Amino acid sequence: MAASALSFEALRRCLADGVPPGRSDEDSVRRQWWAALSVLQDDLLLPLGAQQGVWLASPLPALYEPSLLQQLQGWVWAPPELKDLLQSSSPLLPAGAAAPVASGGFQRLALEEGDGTDPVLLLITPRLQIAMALVGAPQSRRLVVRFDPPTLSAALSLLDERLQGSDPEQGQALRRAIQALGDLQCDEQRVQRFWPLLAERLASMAPSVTLQPLVHRGGDAGNHHGPSSELALLEALTHEVRTPLATIRTLIRSLLRRTDLSDLVRKRLHQIDGECSEQIDRFGLIFLAAELQREPVADQEQRGLARTDLSQLLRQLEPLWQQQLDRRGLVLELSLSPDLPLVLSDPARLETVLGGLMDRFSRGLPAGSRVQLSLQPAGARLKLRLSALNLTPADAEGGLGREEQQERVGPVLSWNPTTGSLQLSRQATQRLFHSLGGRLAERSGNDLTVFFPVAASEP
């Protein structure tokens, strides 16, 4: 990094100056970030109508409303690997998905070593000026939101210094754009509106894996080796998929509180809600596997496992899975042997991973198929088996072919070029279950088994 290129860590410290320490974990602080982005765009910016302005973000574009991207001038600092991948003809994006940095009108700049990857956003328009960032060590995380002109002016000076050292031409362009907007000012009415609106957003966001962060960085604000190309792209995909869908889901659940909806409209809204949750959860699970890929195998083997009632967990998940399969014209049959012992696993993650396994198994099955899920003893283990029934001979023969059609995209993802389906690779799925104490055996795309060790009886 050039000596004059200021680190983004200095920018985060500037924004956090005078702000009390946080007490949030990674999951909750990311939830606050997405809620704040929704409030900023939906409740504060869009009602103002068309206006000029500038925005600066890292490590990804924080704005996702097309109308805002068209009217505002932007600068985005992103991992170099991400820029290279997204400007190539990469097959990583699912069919119909736009490249994250191809749709917005903004300048793309490279993050440097020591910049960190916590999100930062500065937005300056004649009527609204705001800076947002996530800062803090693990379990002391916080969302910082600043409206006061002195802090915004200091932050802009730091970014100007950064650009003058790394890209003087863009530095001059930013200076001209800021000067054209006039003096910085603070609208106290908008400040007072922001926090109640943020609280409303947070209250309407249902907890789920959909809002888990992409990387638990263990408090190291800057990964000095930089994110891998695949993880950088996964972060972009997750941002592009989960953030808008989380906003849509929030709006849908707000509509569902109304009492004047017809049965048909209510049914359709529930279907959209389910589709949003399913897709966001799927990308959340893809990240979970990517995060695991970063951990040494020795650390995974030392992960604490606990006594888990797998039978009860499956009964709890049955209604949700049946709704999911109903949308694909499939039927779920659950068969549990009586009086099954507890298993050793990680109950906090097991529900998420089992949901991903059901999605992966059922995604390519033809309508009319039955998905049979059984759990029974197998010596010192419990055997969880997924089987597809009511298949035609052609469908049955194509089960293994569904897996063979997948193109490996690194150690985590596989991609079907025919359907555009992006999902976990077999290797990543096996590694996920290994971290949960299980062992995945897949004989074909239509039949797979997971073995879990039986927990010792309590003394």
matplotlib code that plots the C-alpha trace (Angstrom):
import matplotlib.pyplot as plt

x = [0.0, 1.4, 2.5, 0.0, -2.9, -4.8, -6.3, -10.0, -9.4, -8.6, -11.9, -13.8, -11.9, -12.9, -16.6, -16.5, -14.8, -16.9, -19.4, -19.8, -18.4, -20.8, -22.1, -23.5, -22.4, -21.7, -25.2, -27.0, -24.8, -25.2, -28.9, -28.7, -26.6, -29.2, -32.0, -30.2, -29.7, -33.4, -34.3, -31.8, -33.1, -36.8, -37.7, -35.2, -33.8, -36.5, -39.2, -36.9, -37.3, -34.6, -31.5, -27.8, -25.3, -22.3, -21.8, -18.7, -18.8, -16.5, -16.1, -19.3, -21.9, -24.2, -27.0, -29.2, -32.2, -31.8, -33.2, -30.6, -27.7, -28.7, -28.9, -26.1, -22.3, -20.5, -17.1, -16.8, -13.6, -13.8, -11.4, -9.2, -10.2, -13.9, -13.3, -11.4, -14.1, -17.0, -15.5, -14.8, -17.4, -17.6, -20.2, -20.6, -23.7, -27.0, -29.1, -31.0, -28.8, -27.1, -23.4, -23.3, -21.0, -22.2, -25.6, -24.6, -23.0, -20.0, -16.2, -14.5, -11.4, -9.3, -9.1, -5.5, -3.9, -4.9, -8.1, -10.3, -13.6, -16.2, -18.8, -18.6, -21.0, -20.9, -23.8, -23.9, -26.8, -28.1, -30.9, -29.4, -25.9, -25.0, -22.1, -22.5, -20.0, -19.7, -16.8, -15.6, -14.1, -16.1, -19.0, -18.3, -19.6, -21.7, -23.4, -22.1, -24.4, -23.2, -25.1, -23.0, -21.1, -17.7, -17.5, -18.7, -16.2, -13.4, -14.4, -14.5, -11.1, -9.7, -11.2, -9.9, -6.4, -6.8, -7.6, -5.0, -2.4, -3.8, -5.8, -5.4, -7.8, -10.6, -9.7, -10.2, -13.5, -14.7, -13.7, -15.6, -18.7, -18.6, -18.1, -21.1, -23.4, -22.8, -22.1, -22.7, -25.6, -27.6, -31.3, -32.3, -35.8, -34.4, -32.0, -34.8, -36.8, -34.0, -33.7, -37.4, -37.6, -34.5, -36.2, -39.3, -37.3, -35.4, -38.6, -40.0, -37.0, -37.5, -34.3, -32.9, -29.7, -30.5, -29.1, -25.9, -22.7, -20.5, -17.3, -16.8, -13.4, -12.5, -11.9, -9.2, -10.5, -8.0, -7.3, -3.7, -3.8, -7.0, -10.2, -10.0, -11.5, -14.4, -15.2, -15.1, -17.6, -19.7, -19.9, -21.0, -23.6, -25.0, -25.2, -27.0, -29.4, -30.1, -30.3, -33.1, -35.0, -34.8, -36.4, -39.1, -39.8, -40.1, -42.6, -44.6, -44.9, -46.0, -48.8, -49.9, -50.8, -53.6, -57.1, -58.6, -56.6, -58.5, -57.7, -56.0, -53.8, -52.9, -52.0, -49.8, -48.0, -47.3, -45.9, -43.6, -42.5, -41.6, -39.7, -37.7, -36.8, -35.8, -33.5, -31.9, -31.4, -29.8, -27.2, -26.6, -25.8, -23.5, -21.5, -21.6, -19.8, -17.3, -16.6, -15.9, -13.6, -11.4, -11.0, -8.2, -9.5, -8.0, -10.2, -13.3, -12.6, -12.3, -15.7, -17.8, -20.7, -23.7, -26.4, -29.1, -32.6, -32.6, -36.1, -37.6, -35.7, -37.1, -40.6, -40.2, -38.9, -41.5, -44.2, -41.7, -40.2, -43.6, -44.5, -41.3, -41.9, -45.5, -44.3, -42.4, -45.2, -43.5, -44.7, -42.8, -43.0, -41.4, -40.7, -39.1, -38.3, -39.7, -37.6, -34.5, -31.4, -29.9, -27.0, -23.8, -24.0, -24.2, -27.9, -27.4, -26.1, -27.7, -31.2, -29.6, -27.6, -30.5, -32.6, -29.9, -29.6, -33.4, -33.2, -30.2, -31.8, -35.3, -34.3, -34.0, -36.8, -39.8, -43.2, -45.2, -42.2, -42.3, -39.4, -39.1, -37.1, -36.4, -34.4, -33.5, -30.8, -27.6, -25.4, -23.6, -25.1, -28.5, -29.1, -30.9, -31.9, -33.4, -35.0, -36.9, -40.0, -42.5, -39.8, -40.1, -37.3, -35.8, -35.9, -34.4, -31.5, -31.0, -30.6, -26.8, -26.7, -28.0, -24.8, -22.6, -24.1, -22.8, -19.6, -17.4, -16.7, -14.0, -14.3, -17.7, -20.0, -21.3, -23.2, -25.6, -25.1, -28.4, -30.6, -28.5, -28.8, -26.1, -25.7, -23.2, -20.8, -20.9, -17.5, -18.7, -21.9, -19.8, -17.5, -20.5, -21.9, -18.4, -18.2, -21.5, -20.4, -22.1, -20.9, -22.7, -22.9, -24.5, -25.0, -26.9, -28.7, -31.9, -30.7, -28.4, -27.7, -26.2, -24.9, -24.8, -23.0, -25.2, -24.6, -23.4, -26.0, -25.8, -24.6]
y = [0.0, 3.4, 5.5, 8.2, 5.8, 6.1, 2.9, 2.5, 1.5, 5.2, 6.1, 3.7, 5.1, 8.6, 7.7, 5.9, 8.7, 9.6, 6.7, 4.4, 0.8, -1.7, -4.9, -6.7, -10.0, -10.4, -11.6, -8.8, -6.1, -7.3, -7.3, -3.7, -2.8, -4.3, -2.6, 0.7, 0.4, -0.3, 2.8, 5.0, 4.1, 3.3, 5.8, 8.7, 8.9, 7.7, 10.1, 13.0, 12.3, 12.8, 14.7, 14.9, 13.5, 11.3, 8.0, 6.1, 2.5, -0.4, -3.3, -3.7, -1.4, -0.7, 1.0, -1.4, 0.8, 1.2, 4.8, 5.8, 4.2, 6.1, 9.6, 9.5, 9.5, 6.6, 5.3, 1.7, 0.1, -3.7, -6.6, -6.8, -10.4, -9.5, -6.9, -9.3, -12.1, -9.8, -8.3, -11.7, -14.1, -16.0, -18.9, -18.3, -16.2, -18.1, -17.7, -14.4, -12.7, -9.5, -9.0, -7.0, -4.2, -4.1, -2.4, 0.7, 3.8, 4.0, 4.0, 0.7, 1.0, -1.6, -2.3, -2.5, -4.6, -3.4, -1.8, -4.4, -5.6, -4.2, -2.2, 1.6, 4.0, 7.8, 9.5, 13.3, 14.9, 18.5, 17.4, 14.3, 13.6, 10.4, 8.1, 4.5, 1.8, -1.4, -1.3, -3.2, -6.5, -9.7, -9.4, -5.6, -4.8, -1.7, 0.1, 3.7, 6.2, 9.9, 12.9, 15.7, 17.9, 17.9, 14.1, 13.9, 16.6, 14.7, 11.4, 13.1, 14.6, 11.1, 9.7, 12.6, 12.0, 8.3, 9.1, 11.8, 9.1, 6.2, 7.8, 11.6, 11.7, 10.2, 12.4, 15.5, 14.2, 13.6, 17.1, 18.7, 16.6, 17.5, 21.2, 21.2, 20.1, 23.0, 23.1, 20.2, 20.5, 18.4, 18.0, 17.2, 16.1, 13.3, 12.3, 12.0, 9.9, 7.6, 5.7, 4.9, 3.7, 1.5, 0.0, -0.7, -2.5, -4.6, -5.6, -6.9, -8.9, -12.5, -14.2, -16.8, -17.9, -15.4, -12.6, -14.3, -12.5, -13.9, -14.1, -14.3, -12.5, -13.1, -9.4, -9.1, -6.1, -6.7, -10.1, -9.5, -12.3, -10.8, -12.8, -15.5, -14.9, -17.3, -15.8, -12.3, -13.3, -15.2, -12.0, -10.0, -12.6, -12.7, -9.0, -8.8, -11.6, -11.4, -7.7, -6.9, -10.1, -9.3, -5.9, -7.5, -10.0, -7.3, -5.4, -8.6, -9.3, -5.7, -6.2, -9.5, -7.6, -5.9, -7.3, -6.2, -8.7, -11.3, -14.9, -15.2, -12.1, -13.4, -16.8, -15.3, -13.1, -16.2, -17.9, -15.0, -14.8, -18.5, -18.1, -15.2, -17.0, -20.2, -18.3, -16.2, -19.2, -21.1, -18.4, -18.2, -21.9, -21.5, -19.0, -21.3, -23.9, -21.3, -20.1, -23.7, -24.1, -21.4, -23.3, -25.9, -29.4, -29.7, -26.8, -28.4, -31.7, -29.8, -28.1, -28.8, -31.3, -31.6, -34.1, -33.5, -34.9, -35.4, -37.0, -33.9, -31.6, -33.5, -33.2, -29.5, -29.1, -31.3, -28.6, -26.1, -28.6, -29.8, -26.2, -25.9, -29.1, -28.2, -25.3, -27.8, -30.3, -32.8, -34.7, -35.4, -38.6, -38.7, -42.1, -42.1, -45.3, -45.1, -44.4, -43.3, -42.2, -38.7, -38.0, -35.9, -32.9, -29.1, -28.3, -24.6, -25.3, -28.7, -27.2, -25.0, -27.7, -30.2, -27.5, -27.1, -30.8, -31.1, -28.2, -29.7, -33.2, -32.0, -29.2, -31.3, -33.8, -33.9, -32.8, -35.7, -37.3, -38.3, -37.5, -40.1, -39.1, -41.9, -42.1, -45.4, -47.1, -48.4, -49.9, -47.1, -44.5, -43.2, -43.4, -40.5, -41.4, -39.4, -41.3, -40.1, -42.3, -42.4, -41.7, -42.8, -45.1, -42.1, -39.9, -42.6, -43.1, -39.3, -39.0, -39.5, -37.5, -34.5, -34.6, -35.3, -32.3, -30.0, -28.0, -27.5, -23.9, -24.2, -26.4, -24.9, -24.4, -26.4, -24.9, -26.5, -24.7, -26.2, -24.9, -22.1, -23.7, -22.7, -24.9, -26.5, -29.1, -32.6, -32.1, -29.0, -30.8, -33.7, -31.3, -29.5, -32.7, -33.8, -30.6, -31.6, -35.1, -36.7, -38.7, -38.2, -41.2, -40.4, -43.4, -41.4, -38.1, -40.0, -41.6, -40.3, -41.2, -39.3, -41.2, -39.5, -40.9, -41.9, -39.9, -41.7, -42.1, -39.5, -41.0]
z = [0.0, -0.9, 2.1, 1.3, 0.9, 4.2, 5.7, 6.0, 9.7, 10.3, 8.7, 11.0, 14.0, 12.9, 12.7, 16.0, 17.9, 20.9, 20.4, 23.4, 23.1, 21.6, 23.2, 20.1, 18.6, 14.9, 14.0, 15.7, 14.4, 10.8, 11.4, 12.5, 9.4, 7.0, 8.8, 8.7, 4.9, 4.5, 6.6, 4.7, 1.3, 1.7, 4.4, 4.1, 0.5, -1.8, -0.4, -1.2, -5.0, -7.6, -6.4, -6.9, -4.5, -3.9, -1.9, -1.0, 0.3, 1.2, 0.8, -1.4, -2.9, 0.1, -2.0, -4.0, -5.1, -8.9, -9.0, -6.4, -8.2, -11.4, -9.9, -7.4, -8.1, -6.3, -5.4, -4.1, -2.6, -3.1, -2.9, -6.1, -6.6, -6.7, -9.3, -11.5, -11.1, -11.8, -14.9, -16.3, -17.9, -14.7, -14.5, -10.7, -10.9, -11.1, -14.2, -14.3, -11.6, -12.5, -11.7, -8.5, -9.7, -13.3, -12.7, -10.7, -12.0, -9.7, -9.8, -8.7, -6.5, -4.8, -1.1, 0.2, 2.9, 6.3, 5.2, 6.8, 5.5, 7.9, 5.9, 5.6, 3.8, 3.4, 1.6, 0.9, -0.8, -0.5, 1.9, 3.6, 4.8, 6.8, 7.5, 8.7, 9.7, 11.7, 14.2, 17.3, 18.5, 18.8, 21.3, 21.4, 18.0, 17.2, 14.4, 14.2, 12.4, 12.2, 10.9, 12.4, 9.9, 11.8, 11.7, 8.1, 7.1, 8.8, 7.1, 3.7, 4.3, 5.1, 1.9, -0.1, 1.3, 0.4, -3.2, -3.6, -2.6, -4.7, -7.5, -7.9, -10.8, -8.8, -5.9, -8.0, -9.2, -5.6, -4.6, -7.5, -6.7, -3.0, -3.7, -6.0, -3.2, -0.9, 2.8, 5.1, 7.4, 9.9, 9.7, 13.3, 12.2, 10.0, 12.8, 15.2, 12.7, 11.9, 15.2, 15.7, 12.1, 12.7, 15.8, 13.7, 11.0, 13.6, 15.3, 12.1, 11.1, 12.0, 13.3, 10.9, 9.2, 6.5, 8.6, 9.7, 8.6, 5.9, 7.8, 11.5, 11.4, 15.0, 15.6, 13.0, 11.2, 8.4, 7.0, 5.9, 3.4, 1.9, 1.2, -1.4, -4.8, -4.0, -0.6, -2.1, -4.7, -2.2, -0.1, -3.2, -4.1, -0.5, -0.4, -3.7, -2.9, 0.8, 1.4, -1.1, -0.3, 3.4, 2.6, 0.5, 3.3, 5.8, 3.6, 3.0, 6.7, 7.3, 4.7, 6.2, 9.4, 7.5, 8.0, 4.6, 2.5, 0.4, 1.0, -2.4, -1.8, 1.7, 0.2, -2.5, 0.1, 2.2, -0.9, -1.7, 1.9, 1.8, -1.4, -0.1, 3.1, 1.2, -1.2, 1.5, 3.8, 0.9, 0.4, 4.1, 4.2, 1.2, 3.3, 6.4, 4.3, 2.9, 6.5, 7.5, 4.6, 6.1, 9.4, 9.9, 10.1, 13.6, 14.8, 13.3, 15.1, 18.4, 18.0, 21.0, 20.4, 22.7, 23.4, 20.7, 20.3, 16.6, 16.6, 18.2, 15.8, 12.8, 14.1, 14.6, 11.0, 9.3, 8.8, 7.4, 5.0, 3.9, 3.0, 1.1, -0.8, -1.5, -3.6, -5.8, -6.1, -3.7, -0.7, 2.5, 4.4, 7.9, 9.5, 13.0, 14.9, 18.5, 21.6, 19.7, 21.8, 21.7, 19.3, 19.6, 17.4, 17.3, 17.7, 16.9, 13.4, 12.8, 12.0, 9.4, 7.8, 7.7, 6.0, 3.4, 2.9, 2.3, -0.2, -2.0, -2.2, -3.4, -5.8, -8.9, -8.2, -10.6, -9.4, -8.0, -6.2, -2.6, -0.3, 2.4, 5.5, 8.0, 11.2, 12.8, 14.9, 13.2, 15.9, 17.7, 15.4, 14.2, 10.4, 8.8, 5.3, 2.4, -0.5, -3.5, -4.4, -7.2, -9.8, -13.4, -14.6, -16.5, -13.4, -11.3, -13.8, -13.9, -10.1, -10.2, -13.4, -11.5, -9.5, -12.5, -14.4, -11.7, -12.4, -9.4, -8.6, -6.0, -2.9, -1.8, -4.8, -7.7, -10.6, -13.1, -16.4, -17.7, -15.0, -13.5, -10.1, -7.6, -4.5, -2.2, -3.6, -2.4, -0.7, 1.1, 2.3, 3.6, 5.5, 7.0, 8.5, 9.6, 11.7, 13.2, 14.2, 11.2, 8.2, 4.8, 2.4, -1.0, -3.3, -5.9, -6.3, -5.2, -2.0, 0.7, 4.3, 7.3, 10.3, 13.7, 16.8, 19.7, 22.8, 25.9, 28.6, 31.4, 34.7]

ax = plt.figure().add_subplot(projection="3d")
ax.plot(x, y, z, "-o")
ax.set_aspect("equal")
plt.show()
